[in-house]
Amino acid sequence: MFLRTEEIEARLDELDRQLMDPGLAGQRERFRQVTREHAEVSRMVDVVRQLRAAQAERDDLTELLQDPDMREMAQADAERLDAAIPALEKQLRILMLPKDPYEGRNLLLEIRAGTGGDEAALFAGDLFRMYARYADKKGWKLEILSSSEVTVAGAQSGYKEIIAALTGSDVYAHLKYESGVHRVQRVPATEAQGRIHTSAATVAILPEADEVEVKIADKDLRIDVFRAGGPGGQSVNTTDSAVRITHLPSGLVVQCQDEKSQTKNKAKAMKVLAARLLEREREAQAAAEAADRKAQVGSGDRSERIRTYNFPQNRCTDHRVVADDGSTFTLYRLDSIILGDMDELITGVTSYFQAEQLRAQEGR
């Protein structure tokens, strides 16, 4: 077995020493890197120690299994440990997989209406509320950075586009596989004949950019201010508080108008711009490494249709997760998923991609 348990524990000791260095606190980026790695390695060490204890306990049962008076009791414990040890070994192998460089980051969630007109905008609104409820269950903080709302008579409001920042523990690890095209099949609120329509919305998960990763020079920006449009509170529609930022080298355009303050809108727009520039770099790097893409499972290509939400059948199907018999991962409880009860769905998708990564790693 290739598990380097002594090396893992030695690395945790080294990280503990680094965290005790008074000079580390003054190195913001280095401090962030060390604390992230410390959290990751601590999880590994915890599993290593559970595994070691389980193996020692299993070894101790060998003699008891030969004793007629103790065999029945020892057999039950042996069966429990024989199931636990491989599970712990697999958990440790998953923890030891090459890390996503953006693990531990906060993220930006972008949802855009796709094909389907007003129904697509309503579905984008449903997706946003689904993720917002899931974030609330996880104790994450959600802040809307920009939105373009659509109001449809007789229906809950939707969005042509909405961008939100999500902050919290392991937020990127939970949501990084959500990027892609999400498809809905249902009878729209705008449908008088009761026919089922198919519409789509696009979800993008963008890791928040660190300052050292994305350098944005003032000379590369054109900043325009204008009066916010649409529904708004006091002062929102009466002052030039909205901000549009054009990044001249890339042509990317970002605008924010939700705040009354021009300064706050600019800060939000810059956060979105930095995340989009980082995403461009990620995509360029992935294209350059196309030969290694088989190992890059779960890249989150947002042009790919990843999931279908079928309301008449109360069905949610993730098309990427395919079993050996060719069946796709399907849950028949869409009513609770759309209300934010996403743990089973998220866990199923994440486990699949982790298994694919393990298979690729062990096949090398």
CORVEN-V410475 format. One record per pair of residues at least 12 apart in sequence whose C-alpha atoms are under 6 Angstrom apart, sorted by the first residue. I is the first residue (numbers start at 1). GAP is how many residues later the second one is. If there is no record, write none. Layout:
# CORVEN-V410475
i;gap
I;GAP
I;GAP
This chain:
# CORVEN-V410475
i;gap
51;37
104;66
105;67
106;61
106;102
107;58
107;59
107;99
107;100
107;101
108;56
108;57
108;97
108;98
109;54
109;55
109;95
109;96
110;52
110;53
110;93
110;94
111;50
111;51
111;91
111;92
112;48
112;49
112;89
112;90
113;47
113;88
114;86
114;87
115;84
115;85
116;83
120;79
120;80
121;37
121;38
121;39
122;36
124;35
124;77
125;33
125;34
130;208
130;209
130;210
133;207
134;206
140;27
140;28
141;25
141;26
142;23
142;24
143;21
143;22
144;20
145;18
145;19
145;123
146;16
146;17
146;110
147;14
147;15
148;12
148;13
177;123
179;24
179;25
179;26
179;121
179;123
180;22
180;23
180;121
180;122
180;123
180;124
180;125
180;126
181;20
181;21
181;123
181;124
181;125
182;18
182;19
182;125
183;16
183;17
183;125
184;14
184;15
184;16
184;124
184;125
184;126
185;12
185;13
185;125
186;125
208;67
209;65
209;66
220;27
220;28
221;25
221;26
221;27
222;23
222;24
223;21
223;22
224;19
224;20
225;15
225;17
225;18
226;14
226;16
227;12
227;13
227;14
227;15
228;14
228;29
236;24
241;19
241;20
241;21
242;14
242;15
243;12
243;13
243;23
254;15
255;14
256;13
295;65
306;12
306;13
307;12
314;18
314;19
314;20
315;16
315;17
315;19
316;14
316;15
316;18
317;12
317;13
